[in-house]
Amino acid sequence: MEFAISYPARPDAWKDLVVAEDHGFTQCWFYDSQMLYSDVYVCMALAAEHTKRMKLATGVAIPSNRIEPVTAHSIATINLLAPGRTILGVGTGFTGRNTMGLPPVPLDKLRAYVEMVRHLLKGEEVLYRDGKRERWIRFLHPDNGYINLKDEIPIHIAADGEKALELAGEIADGWLTVMADAPRFRHKFDAVKRGAARAGRSVANLPTAMLSTGCVLRDGESITSPRVVGRVGPFAVVMLHALWEQSAVGEGLPAPLHKLWERYRDEYVSRKASCGRR
């Protein structure tokens, strides 16, 4: 087991990561959420310059944010700065699309996106479509010091829903998911294994990143203290909103959490703002 940091993309993140690296953290996953944070690749570039061992990853990049050649060249540029310690995490989009009132990217688009990016990162030609136009494209100067395609860049997929989990098992080099109790995790992992079996793959060594949050209490500190609420409150509210969106996170909720979900739903929906402006 390794310990990683999941981080809002911000230019000064590297200051924390230098300390985290010295304390044994091995990875950092940067959120790709354009309406909330800084540009993910700018922040990763600064982190690459100031760290030595830590792996740097998008956590996760969203297909609708950038066309495939841009994502491929961006992560390959990070790989030039941090050779062999770069990971491309990809997903259908949560806050990056939710904050614009948009639903997740369809899984068929995610699949095609991952496949094209992977071929580009191998230095291969791909058939790129722009409306009705189709053009064969490839990186023209991969060996001239602009990008690094020599060190492999694994592509990990974030997945919690049944079909997304199967897709991760089928094509991903790694899997990201929200932390769950043992029964729920087994259910999710079974779906990953089904997808892998269809593709004739083994998941025995599939890297799995579990997303959670925490805060170490100080002596005598309450879990409802302003400091603790400030640290973990945003994560909790994001999860509640995911439940309201009826995402896969909400499957099999225990009764107390279901009641909390209903309270949040009623409060959120009762606001006077129209659906498009919430």
Number of C-alpha atoms within 10 A of each C-alpha: 6 8 12 20 18 16 16 19 24 18 18 11 17 20 13 11 22 17 12 19 18 13 9 13 18 18 22 26 24 27 25 29 24 16 13 13 15 17 18 25 22 15 18 28 21 18 26 24 12 15 19 13 17 23 21 28 28 26 26 25 25 25 22 16 15 12 14 20 18 12 21 24 20 19 27 27 20 26 26 21 20 24 18 19 22 28 26 27 28 25 25 22 22 19 19 24 20 16 15 13 13 13 15 19 16 12 14 10 13 20 19 13 19 23 17 18 23 19 14 22 27 16 16 13 15 18 11 16 10 8 6 5 8 11 11 9 13 18 17 8 10 16 11 8 9 13 21 23 23 16 16 16 23 18 22 27 30 26 23 24 17 16 14 25 26 24 27 27 29 22 18 25 20 21 24 23 19 14 15 14 7 9 9 14 15 12 11 20 20 16 22 26 21 19 24 21 15 12 13 9 14 13 18 7 8 14 13 17 20 14 14 13 13 9 12 8 12 9 6 6 12 12 14 10 10 11 14 17 15 12 13 15 15 11 15 13 12 13 17 22 18 18 22 19 14 11 15 14 20 20 12 10 12 9 9 8 14 15 12 13 20 14 13 17 16 12 10 14 13 9 10 9 10 8 9 8 9 12
